[in-house]
Amino acid sequence: MDLRQGQAPHDRRPPWQQRLRRFGYAPAKDTPEGDVRDRLVPPFPQPGPRLWRALGVPPVLADRINRWSGWVGPLLVTLVAGLLRFWNLGSPRAVIFDETYYAKDAWALVHRGFEVNWDKNANDLVLQTHGHLAIPADAAYVVHPPVGKYVIGLGELMFGFNPFGWRFMTALLGTLSVLMICRIGRRMFRSTFLGCLAGALLAVDGLHFVMSRTSLLDGVLMFFVVAAFGCLLIDRDRSRARLAAALPVGPDGLVRPNAQVADSVRLGWRPWRWAAGLMLGLAIGTKWNGLYILVAFCVMAVLWDVGARRVAGARYPRLAVLKHDLGITFLATVPVSVAVYLVSWLGWILSPTNGTGGYFRNWAITDGRGGAWSFLPDWLRSLWHYEHEVYEFHLHLDSPHTYQSNPWSWLVLGRPVSYFYESPSPGTDGCPADAGQKCAREVLALGTPLLWWAACFAIVYILWRWAFRRDWRAGAIACAIAAGYLPWFLYQERTIFFFYAVVFVPFLCLAVAMMIGAILGPPGSSDTRRVVGATSAGVLVLLIAWNFIYFWPLFTGTAIPIDSWRARMWLDTWV
């Protein structure tokens, strides 16, 4: 006998669900309400006419503003981000931090097809001769794939072998990543304002800013990861729209779930999913930790498909995805990524095998002759040997470094990385003549503190939204952050650095934007709630912007009095 027959439907749910309701858990509805098209592809809300009337905007102009705001807003944010990143890009006129590897490797790659060994004084010669020096002939042993260095090399080909040239492409990709986050945020939140806010937060993050002005590989990797996420997001909307279009329309003009259609409809070749595979292949071809991103994004995409078919009414959504979607997801990502990765090594593959080509290029015809795998092409066996040696190097890399850090400390900015430091005397290198003592001139890879500390709360918020409200947006952001962050906990004994976190910084900004959206209040909130929310959110955003401006000298290598520099060392571990 069911003693719960007189209870409300949500009270007849399992006890664990009832207990979780006190923490905000919202159980799934037994029956969908309204048009299922709005659940598959929610529409973009339009500002009410009252706002435009209050501003005195004619209806025709208001309609035009609404139609173009989805691009005008993101482009304006991107313009500001670009001006910040390209301003005085060639300063410091020096080879800073790991530019000593990647700037020179990029120059060799775009001219020789493989990296070479440079003289110890090559950095000074590059700056003294404005890049006009001969490229050595001896191949060098390098431990990162070539895509990121080819990207850096494009800037060098256009603007020369100089600081501006080798930083140009990272600045360009950093700027474009702001545009992508604006558009990604707009698509996820169905709000141009929140999308532009996420992009603006990224524009004023110190770590993203510094990495956009330094020719390191991690900024390039970040761009491809964000691009892959954006492609999957577009694919999600378009495939769900196609699924909605296949559902029958009822007599009342509304689309209802239909099990037969949802279980059997095919969603085509899904070109944006193939584009995501291309971007993920380029990410892996930049740094190997792109492999973790590939796995996480593939799982996320499959779960999105399961959710879409469930909303459309599928009786067995997992089986339907297995039959109709899993194959195309695999083909569009894994084989494409592998193919892109192999193509990225084409310069090395086509180099001579007589000992004058790329490092280990002749291994298969010298030390690697014979064996069970001799039927494979020489270049493939040589490349496999090279990759195995690189894997061993990464696995056992434990040489201590002054600025290494544990990933536990990254979110709270425990140990940033100093890329460049000088102590100019008064009257030199921008140090004020009346400084009275030497100045400090530093480029510090440090996230904007207030943004990162707010992001710690935002991560808790999105995990709550995902676990208790099953908000797919929160789950997607959490997945991207986890894919870029959690794998580093497997290598805590390895020499690793805080700037690796730039890969998931864009998603931290999306998390903060989502949290600010909650602070602003849900639709239908009272005027008082809106005013309090807008004031709180505005204060937070202004404080983050002020924080970026305050640390601007440390992000750009601007000379400041030593006392001003000490005032910005908020934590002892930053020195």
URQUI-V547567 format. One record per residue. N is the residue number from 0. SS is DSSP state (h for helix, s for strand, l for the rest). PSI is psi in whole degrees, -180 to 180 (999 if undefined). NEAR is the number of other C-alpha atoms within 12 Angstrom. Layout:
[[N SS PSI NEAR] [N SS PSI NEAR]]
This chain:
[[0 l 130 4] [1 l 106 7] [2 l -3 8] [3 l 11 13] [4 l -30 12] [5 l 0 10] [6 l 161 11] [7 l 155 10] [8 h -42 16] [9 h -21 22] [10 h -16 19] [11 h 4 18] [12 l 166 21] [13 l 150 14] [14 h -35 12] [15 h -34 15] [16 h -38 21] [17 h -38 20] [18 h -36 17] [19 h -15 18] [20 h -27 19] [21 h -19 11] [22 h 7 15] [23 l 8 18] [24 l 131 21] [25 l 107 23] [26 l 153 25] [27 l 145 18] [28 l 144 13] [29 l -35 12] [30 l 137 16] [31 l 151 20] [32 l 146 16] [33 l -162 17] [34 l 124 26] [35 h -20 35] [36 h -36 31] [37 h -22 25] [38 h -33 26] [39 h -46 36] [40 l 88 29] [41 l 138 22] [42 l 160 19] [43 l 119 19] [44 l 147 18] [45 l 143 22] [46 l 142 20] [47 l 156 14] [48 h -22 18] [49 h -37 14] [50 h -47 15] [51 h -37 20] [52 h -39 15] [53 h -32 12] [54 h -4 13] [55 l 26 13] [56 l 127 17] [57 l 150 16] [58 h -40 19] [59 h -45 14] [60 h -37 17] [61 h -41 23] [62 h -39 17] [63 h -41 16] [64 h -42 20] [65 h -40 26] [66 h -33 18] [67 h -10 16] [68 h -27 27] [69 h -22 30] [70 h -36 24] [71 h -46 22] [72 h -54 30] [73 h -37 37] [74 h -36 28] [75 h -43 23] [76 h -41 36] [77 h -38 38] [78 h -44 25] [79 h -45 25] [80 h -41 36] [81 h -41 34] [82 h -41 22] [83 h -42 33] [84 h -33 41] [85 h -10 30] [86 l 121 21] [87 l 44 20] [88 l -30 33] [89 l 1 28] [90 l 136 31] [91 l 143 34] [92 l 77 27] [93 l 166 34] [94 l 105 36] [95 l 137 36] [96 l -129 27] [97 l 5 24] [98 h -24 34] [99 h -24 30] [100 h -56 34] [101 h -33 43] [102 h -43 48] [103 h -39 47] [104 h -39 44] [105 h -43 43] [106 h -41 45] [107 h -41 38] [108 h -47 42] [109 h -12 31] [110 h -33 26] [111 h -24 31] [112 l -4 34] [113 l 161 43] [114 l 155 42] [115 s 166 33] [116 l 123 26] [117 l 156 28] [118 l 158 20] [119 l -30 13] [120 l 19 14] [121 h -36 27] [122 h -46 30] [123 h -39 21] [124 h -38 22] [125 h -45 29] [126 h -37 24] [127 h -37 17] [128 l 5 15] [129 l 37 22] [130 l 3 27] [131 l 79 17] [132 l 155 23] [133 l 146 21] [134 l 126 28] [135 l 165 23] [136 l -26 22] [137 l 130 20] [138 s 148 29] [139 l 148 29] [140 l 113 24] [141 l 158 29] [142 l 16 28] [143 l 145 38] [144 l 170 42] [145 l -12 43] [146 h -51 42] [147 h -36 43] [148 h -34 46] [149 h -39 41] [150 h -47 43] [151 h -39 49] [152 h -29 41] [153 h -42 30] [154 h -37 30] [155 h -38 34] [156 h -36 26] [157 h -38 19] [158 h 4 21] [159 l 167 28] [160 l 74 42] [161 l 170 41] [162 h -42 38] [163 h -42 40] [164 h -46 37] [165 h -8 48] [166 h -8 50] [167 h -49 40] [168 h -37 42] [169 h -36 47] [170 h -41 42] [171 h -47 37] [172 h -36 41] [173 h -40 52] [174 h -45 43] [175 h -31 36] [176 h -31 51] [177 h -44 49] [178 h -44 41] [179 h -40 42] [180 h -37 50] [181 h -48 46] [182 h -38 41] [183 h -46 43] [184 h -41 46] [185 h -43 35] [186 h -39 37] [187 h -48 40] [188 h -7 37] [189 l 41 25] [190 l 116 30] [191 h -37 36] [192 h -50 35] [193 h -34 37] [194 h -46 43] [195 h -33 42] [196 h -44 44] [197 h -42 47] [198 h -39 46] [199 h -39 45] [200 h -40 52] [201 h -37 55] [202 h -30 47] [203 l 19 48] [204 l 131 45] [205 h -41 47] [206 h -47 49] [207 h -39 53] [208 h -49 48] [209 h -42 51] [210 h -26 52] [211 h -16 50] [212 l 19 49] [213 l 138 52] [214 l 69 50] [215 l 163 48] [216 h -25 50] [217 h -32 47] [218 h -37 45] [219 h -44 48] [220 h -44 49] [221 h -43 50] [222 h -47 43] [223 h -35 42] [224 h -46 49] [225 h -41 46] [226 h -42 39] [227 h -42 42] [228 h -45 48] [229 h -41 39] [230 h -43 35] [231 h -34 43] [232 h -43 38] [233 h -43 31] [234 h -38 35] [235 h -48 39] [236 h -44 33] [237 h -38 27] [238 h -38 35] [239 h -36 36] [240 h -39 25] [241 h -38 26] [242 h -42 41] [243 h -38 36] [244 h -25 28] [245 h -17 28] [246 l 146 32] [247 l 150 24] [248 s 129 17] [249 l 173 14] [250 l -27 8] [251 l 5 10] [252 l 1 13] [253 l 149 18] [254 s 126 27] [255 l 157 33] [256 l 146 35] [257 l 114 27] [258 h -42 23] [259 h -45 23] [260 h -47 28] [261 h -30 39] [262 h -20 33] [263 h -19 27] [264 l 141 29] [265 l 143 28] [266 l 14 35] [267 l -165 20] [268 l -13 22] [269 l 73 30] [270 h -31 23] [271 h -26 29] [272 h -34 42] [273 h -38 30] [274 h -37 31] [275 h -40 40] [276 h -39 45] [277 h -46 35] [278 h -39 42] [279 h -36 49] [280 h -41 43] [281 h -34 46] [282 h -47 45] [283 h -35 42] [284 l -7 40] [285 l -52 40] [286 l 148 37] [287 l -23 32] [288 l -6 36] [289 h -20 42] [290 h -41 30] [291 h -38 29] [292 h -43 44] [293 h -50 42] [294 h -48 28] [295 h -44 32] [296 h -35 42] [297 h -44 37] [298 h -44 24] [299 h -44 31] [300 h -40 43] [301 h -42 34] [302 h -36 27] [303 h -42 34] [304 h -41 42] [305 h -45 33] [306 h -39 30] [307 h -46 41] [308 h -32 45] [309 h -44 34] [310 h -36 38] [311 l -9 43] [312 l 11 34] [313 l 136 28] [314 l -39 22] [315 l 76 23] [316 h -37 31] [317 h -41 24] [318 h -40 20] [319 h -41 31] [320 h -40 32] [321 h -39 22] [322 h -40 21] [323 h -22 26] [324 l -32 34] [325 h -39 30] [326 h -47 23] [327 h -33 29] [328 h -44 41] [329 h -49 28] [330 h -37 24] [331 h -13 35] [332 h -64 43] [333 h -58 30] [334 h -38 21] [335 h -44 28] [336 h -42 37] [337 h -43 28] [338 h -44 23] [339 h -41 30] [340 h -46 34] [341 h -41 27] [342 h -32 24] [343 h -21 32] [344 l 13 37] [345 h -40 28] [346 h -41 27] [347 h -42 37] [348 h -40 30] [349 l -3 23] [350 l 159 25] [351 l 152 24] [352 l 15 22] [353 l 16 16] [354 l -8 18] [355 l 5 23] [356 l -154 29] [357 l 162 37] [358 l 132 37] [359 l 8 39] [360 l -30 40] [361 l 14 31] [362 h -42 27] [363 h -26 29] [364 h 5 23] [365 l -92 16] [366 l -24 15] [367 l 19 25] [368 l 145 18] [369 l -168 15] [370 l 172 12] [371 l -19 9] [372 l 20 16] [373 l -14 16] [374 l -16 13] [375 l 155 18] [376 l 147 19] [377 h -40 27] [378 h -34 32] [379 h -42 28] [380 h -38 29] [381 h -42 32] [382 h -40 32] [383 h -42 24] [384 h -43 23] [385 h -47 31] [386 h -37 26] [387 h -42 16] [388 h -39 20] [389 h -41 23] [390 h -44 20] [391 h -38 14] [392 h -50 19] [393 h -37 23] [394 h -33 19] [395 l 19 17] [396 l 105 19] [397 l 21 17] [398 l 127 15] [399 l 146 14] [400 l 145 16] [401 l -36 17] [402 l 15 25] [403 l 157 28] [404 l 160 33] [405 l 141 30] [406 h -21 30] [407 h -28 22] [408 h -5 26] [409 l -47 36] [410 l -27 37] [411 l 11 29] [412 l 48 37] [413 l -37 30] [414 l 89 34] [415 l 175 42] [416 s 127 38] [417 s 116 33] [418 s -27 35] [419 s 138 29] [420 s 132 29] [421 s 158 29] [422 l 77 24] [423 l 147 26] [424 l 160 23] [425 l 134 22] [426 l 2 19] [427 l 147 21] [428 l 39 22] [429 l -3 25] [430 l 125 26] [431 l 141 21] [432 l -27 18] [433 l 21 15] [434 l -30 21] [435 l -21 16] [436 l 174 21] [437 l 151 26] [438 s 174 32] [439 s 135 36] [440 s 110 35] [441 s 146 38] [442 s 110 36] [443 s 120 43] [444 s 86 46] [445 l 129 51] [446 l 153 48] [447 l 112 43] [448 h -50 36] [449 h -32 34] [450 h -46 43] [451 h -39 39] [452 h -33 27] [453 h -34 32] [454 h -29 41] [455 h -43 26] [456 h -36 24] [457 h -35 32] [458 h -43 34] [459 h -41 24] [460 h -46 33] [461 h -33 37] [462 h -38 28] [463 h -45 26] [464 h -39 28] [465 h -45 24] [466 h -38 24] [467 h -24 26] [468 h -1 24] [469 l 45 21] [470 l 113 26] [471 h -30 30] [472 h -44 35] [473 h -40 35] [474 h -40 36] [475 h -43 40] [476 h -43 46] [477 h -39 39] [478 h -45 34] [479 h -40 43] [480 h -46 40] [481 h -41 28] [482 h -33 34] [483 h -18 40] [484 h -53 36] [485 h -36 27] [486 h -27 25] [487 h -18 28] [488 h -16 20] [489 h -13 17] [490 h 43 22] [491 l -21 21] [492 l -8 20] [493 l 159 22] [494 l 107 26] [495 l 162 35] [496 l 156 35] [497 h -34 37] [498 h -11 46] [499 h -22 39] [500 h -11 46] [501 h -22 43] [502 h -36 45] [503 h 6 44] [504 h -44 55] [505 h -33 55] [506 h -27 52] [507 h -41 47] [508 h -38 52] [509 h -39 49] [510 h -44 49] [511 h -41 43] [512 h -39 48] [513 h -40 45] [514 h -40 38] [515 h -36 36] [516 h -38 34] [517 h -36 26] [518 h -38 28] [519 h -29 29] [520 l 149 23] [521 l 165 17] [522 l 141 14] [523 l 4 10] [524 l 154 16] [525 l 163 13] [526 h -38 14] [527 h -44 13] [528 h -40 18] [529 h -42 21] [530 h -45 16] [531 h -44 18] [532 h -46 23] [533 h -38 23] [534 h -46 18] [535 h -46 21] [536 h -41 27] [537 h -41 21] [538 h -43 18] [539 h -47 27] [540 h -42 33] [541 h -37 21] [542 h -39 22] [543 h -43 33] [544 h -44 26] [545 h -40 21] [546 h -40 29] [547 h -44 35] [548 h -40 24] [549 h -40 26] [550 l 4 37] [551 h -45 34] [552 h -33 32] [553 h -20 44] [554 h -24 44] [555 h -1 41] [556 l 30 38] [557 l 133 33] [558 l 130 37] [559 s 154 39] [560 s 146 31] [561 h -33 28] [562 h -38 16] [563 h -36 23] [564 h -44 31] [565 h -37 20] [566 h -25 18] [567 l -5 29] [568 l 78 25] [569 l -31 23] [570 l 145 16] [571 h -29 13] [572 h -5 20] [573 h -15 30] [574 l 999 23]]
